[in-house]
Amino acid sequence: MLDRHVVDMVKQKPLPFEVHRMMQPYSADFADVTIHEIAGMRYYIACGEEFILLGTLEHFYQYEGPLDVVVDCGAHVGELSIAAAKRGARRVWAIEPDPHNYCRLWDNIILNDYTSTIIPLQLAIWTHNGLAKLGVPNGGGNSGMRSLIYSDECTSFQYAVPCITLEALMCWVGEPVDYLKIDWEGAEHYILDETSIEPMRNVRNLDLDMHNLDQQIYINHGQGMDRTRVTRCLAESGFDVPDILQGHAGILHRREG
């Protein structure tokens, strides 16, 4: 069951682009934002960040299966969500906690005329319902580098964002999901570790980016994380699971039968 204040927070539409830009705590992220055309779709993105969108879409374009309902966790500026809508998805849930990216996500949905298909929600998927700290790395990084598990010493800025569990999100979606993308900058280990098998059985294909936690930027460098539990959960949920313990990016498919 979702907290009422979380539901109210994530249903709010962001301010118009220019107003939102002036109110943000750091403005470098909005420098040189222009419209770029990528694979027949248009996006507001910062110059030089096209590689992020192309990297996200690489796995998606290899997928040729059903695409009725899509859940995009770590939607960034909407690259996969908009591509899914263009390919005919009936409903797309676009989950993005960062306020800058969320603002661009809304602008890109409007720019490509998918407001009736894509449901954008400004929240994080995490291990509990409520609030969590989203970190920006020292130096700012690119707009895709926002995480719930960056260490304090490697973070230049943090802000509170609403969060819910993956189980709560799947309950909210309320129907089988053809394509679930999870790219959560390292936090996917913790999210999947805390997720029960049942909601994952409603997912047919999982586009998963498992970051290697053995880096200084992450809390405790991933120590204490039993990654075999994630593998076991996915396998018991019916997915063919390769070796994802030390880093994996790609689509996991549900086994036949």
PyMOL commands that set and color helices and strands:
alter all, ss='L'
color gray80, all
select helices_A, chain A and resi 4-10+17-23+28-30+50-60+79-86+99-111+152-154+166-173+188-194+197-200+219-222+227-236
alter helices_A, ss='H'
color red, helices_A
select strands_A, chain A and resi 33-38+41-46+69-73+91-95+118-121+124-125+130-137+155-164+179-182+205-210+248-253
alter strands_A, ss='S'
color yellow, strands_A
deselect
rebuild
show_as cartoon
